Amino acid sequence: MTFSQMQSFIAEIAVDNGLFREEAFESRIEAIDRIDFLVMERIDELLLQENQQEVLLSLKHRAENLKQELEAINTKMFQRLQARIRTGEVRGERLRELIREYTGFDTAGSTNAGTEYDHADIFINGLFPLQTMPEQTKELEPEMVYYQKTPARIVFELAEKAAFTKEDIFCDIGAGLGQVAILVHLLSGVPCRGIEFEPAFCDYADHCAVQLHLPGVIFINTDARAADYSEGTVFFMFTPFKGEILQQVLDALRKESLQRKIRIITYGPCTAQVSLQSWLQPVMPGYSHVYSPAVFSSTW
Ligand SMILES: C[S@@+](CC[C@H](N)C(=O)[O-])C[C@H]1O[C@@H](n2cnc3c(N)ncnc32)[C@H](O)[C@@H]1O
């Protein structure tokens, strides 16, 4: 973009009243992205090369102010939505409607396999009261997998595929920052548990659940090998570990399956090892993609 193109772009955004309406969330995040990448980064490059420092800095200042104004609308909007979650108003179908309204994403529609994030993730992230991710404090063993969040659209898909009943209790094994357990609870209303090895992540997740007034969501800071699985019926794993650790946890779940029917939903490379367990059968035959949720059910 040339300097005059950047000037017109900023001027156009500043008078686009539609962008300042709360519901225009998608267009607003696109505008914020463009301000960042097309204007601010370009000005930083030009500042290193050109003499017109004053005019460049003045346009950068205008762009920064505009970006802050747009971000402030999102912040207010998310604070209001968090308050509505706290009162219990935003749950199930109401939450699905809001996601559709704000991001254009139909949670009941078909989803794309993969690990990339989209506007639905930015929206769901905003519903969480803590925005800064804590640092990892404990070293992981070689077979353990570092934190990576399941994309929101995959959580919507797994909540559909799980077809929860009133008797179900969902458990995310390797729960990370707790988004899957909290989101599944908001969508389905079933009690949710999260088991997480890293204490800082577990504290973060717990704090979010407490701040959103969700007593039905509980996080437990323990190694999945030592966890108590006696109350779960639907277990989710976004490949939290591999090899021997995964096998030990699957063996513990197999023991639980002797007491009650359980389901395991997997996402990522762990699906291959889970699909080899003789006591499990795929609920829908085969799985289409390694990064698509696969559902297994115990056979007895
Ligand atoms: C790929 S992340 C998935 C996070 C979360 N389930 C999600 O989908 O957003 C894997 C998580 O498993 C945790 N983890 C790894 N080994 C673990 C173990 N032995 N017990 C419990 N959690 C473990 C990691 O700390 C990390 O947060």
Ligand as a Chemical Component Dictionary entry (heavy atoms), coordinates in Angstrom:
data_LIG
# 
_chem_comp.id                   LIG 
_chem_comp.type                 NON-POLYMER 
_chem_comp.pdbx_formal_charge   0 
_chem_comp.three_letter_code    LIG 
# 
loop_
_chem_comp_atom.comp_id 
_chem_comp_atom.atom_id 
_chem_comp_atom.alt_atom_id 
_chem_comp_atom.type_symbol 
_chem_comp_atom.charge 
_chem_comp_atom.model_Cartn_x 
_chem_comp_atom.model_Cartn_y 
_chem_comp_atom.model_Cartn_z 
_chem_comp_atom.pdbx_ordinal 
LIG C1  C1  C 0  -2.798 -30.813 22.984 1  
LIG S1  S1  S 1  -3.147 -30.111 24.564 2  
LIG C2  C2  C 0  -4.910 -30.202 24.600 3  
LIG C3  C3  C 0  -5.536 -29.149 25.509 4  
LIG C4  C4  C 0  -7.048 -29.161 25.606 5  
LIG N1  N1  N 0  -7.565 -30.488 25.801 6  
LIG C5  C5  C 0  -7.662 -28.579 24.359 7  
LIG O1  O1  O 0  -8.022 -29.382 23.510 8  
LIG O2  O2  O -1 -7.786 -27.371 24.194 9  
LIG C6  C6  C 0  -2.588 -31.418 25.628 10 
LIG C7  C7  C 0  -2.662 -31.073 27.108 11 
LIG O3  O3  O 0  -2.400 -32.282 27.831 12 
LIG C8  C8  C 0  -1.644 -31.953 28.990 13 
LIG N2  N2  N 0  -0.961 -33.176 29.437 14 
LIG C9  C9  C 0  0.156  -33.756 28.910 15 
LIG N3  N3  N 0  0.486  -34.853 29.608 16 
LIG C10 C10 C 0  -0.435 -34.999 30.589 17 
LIG C11 C11 C 0  -0.644 -35.953 31.650 18 
LIG N4  N4  N 0  0.179  -36.993 31.823 19 
LIG N5  N5  N 0  -1.684 -35.779 32.474 20 
LIG C12 C12 C 0  -2.542 -34.744 32.313 21 
LIG N6  N6  N 0  -2.383 -33.804 31.355 22 
LIG C13 C13 C 0  -1.364 -33.934 30.489 23 
LIG C14 C14 C 0  -0.707 -30.856 28.504 24 
LIG O4  O4  O 0  -0.215 -30.094 29.605 25 
LIG C15 C15 C 0  -1.639 -30.046 27.584 26 
LIG O5  O5  O 0  -2.303 -29.037 28.295 27 
# 
loop_
_chem_comp_bond.comp_id 
_chem_comp_bond.atom_id_1 
_chem_comp_bond.atom_id_2 
_chem_comp_bond.value_order 
_chem_comp_bond.pdbx_ordinal 
LIG C1  S1  SING 1  
LIG S1  C2  SING 2  
LIG S1  C6  SING 3  
LIG C2  C3  SING 4  
LIG C3  C4  SING 5  
LIG C4  N1  SING 6  
LIG C4  C5  SING 7  
LIG C5  O1  DOUB 8  
LIG C5  O2  SING 9  
LIG C6  C7  SING 10 
LIG C7  O3  SING 11 
LIG C7  C15 SING 12 
LIG O3  C8  SING 13 
LIG C8  N2  SING 14 
LIG C8  C14 SING 15 
LIG N2  C9  SING 16 
LIG N2  C13 SING 17 
LIG C9  N3  DOUB 18 
LIG N3  C10 SING 19 
LIG C10 C11 SING 20 
LIG C10 C13 DOUB 21 
LIG C11 N4  SING 22 
LIG C11 N5  DOUB 23 
LIG N5  C12 SING 24 
LIG C12 N6  DOUB 25 
LIG N6  C13 SING 26 
LIG C14 O4  SING 27 
LIG C14 C15 SING 28 
LIG C15 O5  SING 29 
# 
